Amino acid sequence: MTEFRPEVSFLSHRRAILLFFVILTLRVTIAAQFRGNFDSQSFLTAAQLAAHGDNVYAGTNRYNYSPLWAYVLAGIWTASRPNVHLFVFLVGLLQTAVDVVTSIFVWRIASQRLGFSDAESRRAALLFFSNPVSVQVSSFHGQFDGTAILCLLAAIYWTTNSDFREKRSRIVLLLGLSLVVKHVTAFHPILFWRRLRRPGLSVWGVAIPYAIFILSFLPLAAAWRPIMRNVFLYSAGIEHGKVRPGGMWSYVEFARYSSIGFSILFLASVGWFIWMTRKMELTRASLVLFLGLLVFLPSYGGQYIVWPVALGSLYSSPAYGLFTAVGSLWHFTETWGLKLPVQFSPYAAWLAAIIWLVVEVRRPDPPRHPVF
């Protein structure tokens, strides 16, 4: 299958900068219009608990991540209280700033790792920054999945053949930070293992990010039961009855033990994707793994659809466009309450993810002589 890449010669450096600031202005304006939702209230609850020095896991069942994000929220709340609307806006503004930096890394990965031309690299960065899914999830809803993805992109960028040895510590710390921010990248450090692709991290280098993630809970370990339930078992739905079935589970239902069955299927599929992508270029292997997570994860949240968008901007195709269109329309109808002639359900978003996954798995690496 040939790679879909429209003509981009018109995208000069000056025009790209102008378009970037136009999109940035729109993003900030959109962030200013958001007045909060259930997740915003959950963020506020965590911020208030952390600001008071309370154990966030003991104080609420609505916090499902490592402690770091709670401390960030506490700082934002301290700066904005008692204005809740300002708090919500600052959270969205922070995620918009994160996406600005992510755009820079998309551009650098495209030009310095994948060998794209200057115009193609600028186009990839703008394709991510203007993507409706990214705009809605980050700038409008203030979801922080993109912060973890930024750390992953930085680790990918600094993984090169020429100076990998000098950058190993930085890469390990970035992978650890990605997990500590939000463990949506929980399986990506394995892609950096040198036995699967060379050069790469040793077994200890892969283990350290997971150790950083586990150790981040130690100051609040007294609440180990809610930590296990709300952080480690939340997505599987084994100990938490409020998750919505996502991916393959949304199409097929077992009479009993669905959560356990689909959790086993999910882990098996993750192992298969890691093995199957062992010879892929690292950037595209990370994209395929994100798509696999979307398709097989037992639960879902509306923000999950942002996971493959940044990396997908580097490998734009009709499948990427289909996923963006369907995912953004579904996000509009579900979270904005818009009434369209055709209501898009999560089933359509998962179908688009499946199509994109099949396309990426079957498509060979482009002949660009990428590093690693």
N, C-alpha and C positions, 0 to 999 in steps of 0.2 A: 504494500500500500504506500503510495507516495505521500509525502508530508505536505500538508496544506499550509501554505505561507503566502498570503497576498502580497502584492507589490507595496513596498514601504519606502521607496526612494524619495517620496515627497516629504517624509518625516525628518526634516533637518533638525539640527541641535536646537536652534532658536525656537522652531515651531513646537518641538517636544517640550521644552521648558514652559512655553506659554500654555500649552494644553495641560501640562501637569498642574500649574497654578490655578487654572480654571476648574479642574476636577477637585483640587484641594479646597477651593472656595465653596464648591457645591457640597463637599463632604462635611465641612465645618458647619455650613448652614443646615444640613440635614441633621447633624448631631444636636444642634441647638433646638430642633423641633421636637425631639423625643422627650416624653414626659415620664418614661419608666413603665415597667411591667413586672411580672412575677419575679423574673431573674434580677431585676434592678432592686426590688425589695429584699431579695435574698442577699444581694451584695451589701445593701445598707445594714441589714441585720448582722452580717459578718463583720462589717466595718465597725459598728458600734461595740460589738463584743471585743474585738481586738484592741480597739482604742481604750477600752476600760481595763485591759489586761486579763480578760476572762478567757477561758478555754473555749475556742470557737466550736469545737466538735461536741462539747458537753452542752453548749448553750443553744444549739439549733441542729435540726436534721436537714437543713437546706444548704449545707456547705459540703461540696464533694471533691475537694482538691487538696493539695498540700498547703501548709500554713502561709506560704509566701504571698499568695494573692490576697489573703486576708489582711496582712500587714500593709500591702500597697493600698488596699481599700481604706484602711484605717488612716493612712496619711492623707488620702484624698478627702475623707470625711472631716478630718481635723481642719483642713484648709477651707472647707466649704460650709461646715455646720453653722447655723441650723438649717441652711437652705438646701432642701432635698433636691430640688430641680437643678441647682448648681452642681451638686454631687453627681447626678446622673449625666449632666453635660460634660463634666470633667472626665468621667470614666470614658465616655464616647470620644472625647478629644484625645485622651491618652492612646486609645486604640487607633485613632486616625494617625497619630504621630508614629505609632508602631508600623502602620502600613506604609508610611512614607519611607521609613528605613528598609522595610521589606522590598519596596520597589527598587531601591538602590542595589540591594543584593541580587534581585532578579536580573537587573541590568548587568551587574558584574559577573554573575554566573554565566549569563548568555554570551558575553563578549570574551571573558577570560578562561572559562572552562569549556564551553561548547563551541567556541569559534564562530559565533554569529558576527555578522557585519555590524557596524555602528548603528545603522538604521534599524536592523532587525532587533538588536539589543534594546534600543529605545522603545521599539514597538512592544516587545515582551513586557517591559516594565510598566508601560502605560496600559497595556491590556489587563494586567493585574489590578492596577490602581483604579481603573475605571470599571472593573467588573461589577455588575449589579449585586452579585452575591457578596462580594467583599465589602461593598459600600453598606449594604443592609446589615450584615452581621457585625462589622466593626464600628462604623461611624454612627449608625442609627441605634443598634441595640447595645453597643459597648461590650460585646462578648470578647473574651480575651484569648480565644483559641489561636488567633493570629500572632500573639506574643510568643507562644511556644513554637510556632512554625517559624518565626523569625530566627530564633536561636538555632533551629535545625538548619535553616538556609545558610546561616553564618558558618556552621560547622561544615556543611557541604562545600562552601566557597573556599575555606581554608584547607580542604583536603586535596592536596596536589602531589604530583610525583616529585617535583623538584625540591620542595622544602617541607615535606610531610613530617620528617623527624623533628624539625624545629617547632612545628605547630601542633604536635600531638597533645600536649597539655591543654592548649587552648581549645582544641576540638573536644576533648573529654569534658572539660568544664562547661562548654556550651551545650553539649548533649545532656549533662546533668542539670543545667539551668533550664533547659527545655522541659525536662520531666518535672522539675520542681514548680515551674510556672503553671503547667497543666499537662497531665500525662496523656495527651492525645498522641504524643510521639513515643509511646511506651515501648514499641517494638522496633523503632528505627535505629537505635544504637547497634543492633545486631547486624544491620547492613554494612556497618563500618568494620566488621571483623575481618582480619587479614586472611583468614583461612577461606573466606568466601570470595574475596577480591583483594588484589595486591596493588599497592601497599595498603595497609589498614591497621586497625588497632589490635593489640593482643587481647587475649581473654580477659586479663585484668583491666585493660583499657576499656573494654566493653562493660565490665562489671562495675566500674567506678561510678558511672552516671546513675545506675540503679542504687548503689550504696548511698549516693548523695540524696536521692529521692527518699529512701527509707529513713536516713538519719534526720531529715528535715522534720519528721514527726516526733522525734524524741522529746522536745520541750513540752509537748502536749500529749505524751503517751499515756497519761492517766486515763484518758478517754479512749482507750484502745478499742473497746467494743463499737462505739459509733464510728470510729475511724475505719474499722474493717467493714462495717455495714454500708456506710455512706461514701466511702472512697474506693475501696478495693473491690467490693461486690456490687456496687451500684449499677454499672453498665450491664452486668449479667442478669440483673433482676432476681437473683437467687434469694437475697435477704431483704430486698426492697420492692414492695409491690406496686410502686407508682410509675415505673418506667413504661414507656410506650414501645411495643415491638417494632423493630426497624429492620431494614434490609430484607434478607430472605425470610425472616420470621413474619414479616408483614404479608407474605404471600401464602405461607404454609403454617398450619397450626396443629400441634399434637393435642390429643385429649388430655394427657397428663405429662408433667415433667418437661414442658416446653423450654423453660428457662435453662435447665440443666442440659438438655439435648442441644440447644442452639449455642450454648456456651462451649460445649465440646466441639461442635462443628466450627465455631469461630476460631478456637485455638488451633485446630487442625488446619484450617484454611490459612491462618497466619503463617504457620510453619511451612506450608506448601509455597506460599508467595515468597517467603524469604529464600527458600531453596531455589525456586524457579527463576528469581531475579539475580542469582548469585553472579552471573556473567554480564548482567546489564550495566550500563553506565550508572553511576551512583545516583545521579539526579533523577533519571527516569525510573530507577528501581524504587526510589522514595515515593514517586508519584504513584506507581503501580500498587505499592503497599498501602498508601492512603485510600486508593479506590477499593482495594480489597477489604480494608477495615469498614468502609462505608457499606459495602454490599453484605458483609457477614456479621457485623456487630449486632448483638441481640437487641439493643435498644437504640433510640435515636433522640436527638434534640435538633431543633431547627438550625442551630449554629453549626452542626456537624458538616453541612454541605460546603463550608468554606475550606475544609481541610485540603482538597487537591487543587484549589484555584491558583495559588501562587506558582507551584511547580507546573501545573497544567498550562500556564501562560507561556512557558518555555517550549511546549510541544503542542501548540494550538492546532486544532483539527476540527472538522465538522462535529465530531463527538463532544469535544470541549464546548463548542457553541451550543449544542443541544442541551448539555448538562447545565450550562449557564442560564439558558432561556427557561427551561423547565424549573430548575431550582429556584431562580429568582421569582418567577411567577407564583410558585408554591409559597415561597416565603412571604411575598406580598399578600396573598389571600389568607394565609394562616395568621400572620403576626400583625398585619396592618388592617385586617378586616375588610379588604376590598372585595366587592362583588363583581365578578367577571362573568361573561356569558358561559364560559367553561371554567369550572372550579378545578384547580390543580390540587391533587392529593399527594401525600408522600409516596404513594405507589408509583406515580409518574417520575418523581425524583429518583427513587431507587432504580427504576427501569433505565433511566438515562445514565445512572452510575454504572449499571451492568453493561450497557452498550459501550460506554467509554472504556471500561475495564477491558472488555474483549478487544477493542481496537488497539489499546496500548500493549496488551500482552502479545498480540499477533504482529505488531509493527516492529521491524528491526530498528536498531539504533541508527540514526542518521550518519552518513559518512563524513563526520566532522573531526575525527581524531581527538575526541575528548580525553582529558586526563582522568586517571582513576576510573 
